[in-house]
């Protein structure tokens, strides 16, 4: 019988080592006996000590984390994403697995049959070598990623392991796909080559021997100043001689050399002198990137990223960073700010890349609003995306045409954000939904409907939409809308009192005997809902109070309470308590979420220790206090 | 069950009787993780279940979050009835390229393959009706398997909210987009069956139900 699925699998495999070394027939035979696995987030594919499977694995979609139990906790050895292979142990040793493979996110994994594959590792040297190296180095791909251009195929570099404490002593990451030119080339054509290849520097070589290096800076100093014409040959302006090193140079050596000579690049030659063949180049930027998880490096990496996949990898690093911060008990205000900025940069980068992809300038100015937790700068874990677009009123008769452009843009952006890791909003509150991609006038009409006739749905929508933060575009648009909203609320006092009763619908999370109120039924029966009973009442109270003071552009819950404490000295203590509670609960949720690889929303009380329970109870006291204040101040009416 | 309550099937062909005999056990407490699902799709000459015919059937078997590539099912039928309008959609040209078999032989192989598994298809009603119409033409009773529809199941994964249409019919393309599934080989029976299978696994992951019967609840 024909087997089209095997073809489909083979077509995927052929792009990744070691499968790229196989011929079509071998690939198809392997694929025919393969399996396709679905691994839900947090599920374990194999665990330490488990018997070998008949398959080894390659990630098709998603990410699988390899971890080992060390010093009483799980340590991540590696994260495999699309095209990475893992679970190789059964190919080499008749032993049980020595690590866990756990799904970092929902994943589709292909299982490759070991019985069919093993003969190929023996008959095909390249396949065998690749697998041995993968297995031995414990990294899935012994070739540096940049190596895929295969310019100097065969000299493998091991990727430095950035979280190692001895990072500086690791071999430096060498780029082997380098752009070179000859000394006789004109400056003009060298510049053209550089912009075509999108590089900031170019190596000048003579029969593969490095004679000089040319950087953007040289152009600035020699051409832009008028000292040389663009028809001069490059040897007149290049920096020479080139600083060279052999290829096992450590990161520490490279950094010191760069500092000493005030240069950004080091040339790697066969014996480390300028007299032998070039084998690669080392740049300051790449060292920074391999250093990995520092916020400034991640920020740069986001701004330079060229693909959604790259952004996704950076996002995974951001999560590691977040985990480290929470573990080391860094103040939440600091964590939120950093993570917000990184999130914000990611979304900005996605939007600006999509605008370019559309190959058409936006017809009118627009603002991309992030709402919900990202809008409040409280999105630490990746949760859902909530967003909307406001576009300036287009000329008459052009409304739908204009909307069509922004819907197209939003569809692209929403999809890419989903791939990066922000799931689609389950209630479709996203800019790609025509209901939330509106002109400024339409938005005004929309919000005035909510404020003038506040029913349950209208309040729910206001709660989501009124916490926006402008992520991209023209802030005048969002400011006009904010002013409009505040003015309307002023004229319709009923709105705030309905919003107030809504904020009270989830009363104090502690029961009469100071026990926790848990969910009564459903899938989460007996779990405590931290969002509904803890964070949400605080968020809603803060929003209501801050709206009543007509303050715009302040959407973070803790910051709102801090401002309220300044505004009302007599309630200072109460509001400061709320500010503290909202930070404490958010941190608690983040820690829970990181631990359980979920949104951290539902808490299994039986797993909490006494101290945590006390902390939660203390936070809940503040909720009760602020709710009492609202009850009195807004004369809440029962409409819900 | 009492014997006289059973229909007499002795006049039916042996392959039917073998198939039919597999449906005795009680599945009240069966777990999803222990159930074999056959995810299927058919390509047809059109949408009329009396006049149109099945051109191909593609199936994959899913159990315990796994799909074995070697255990997939892909057949192409010899059909005299032929509608040139729909050929372009699925690129199946009459008799071309593929080894084709008769409708009767196809049903025989299909019944042997599916056994008593739970059938899954996107907008399953259509595919099941087309297969049952073919069964009828070949003097066979209707399929006895339980059937799940990924269109209906997907709707269950969506939250209950006034802001989304609770009755919307989702196309396979929409679900694939939402779940980021590649649309390779779309509009071939086996290609669509594979896409549906991945969607089905992702839906099960989201629904987090344990028992099979919970999937059939309204």
Interface residues (C-beta under 8 A of the other chain):
Chain A: X1 X2 X3 X4 X5 X6 X8 X9 X11 X31 X32 X33 X34 X35 X36 X37 X38 X39 X40 X41 X61 X106 X108 X415 X418 X419 X424 X426 X427 X428 X429 X435 X457 X461 X523
Chain B: X58 X60 X65 X66 X67 X68 X69 X70 X72 X73 X74 X75 X98 X99 X158 X159 X161 X162 X163 X164 X177 X178 X180 X184 X185 X188 X190 X191 X194 X198 X201 X202 X204 X205 X208
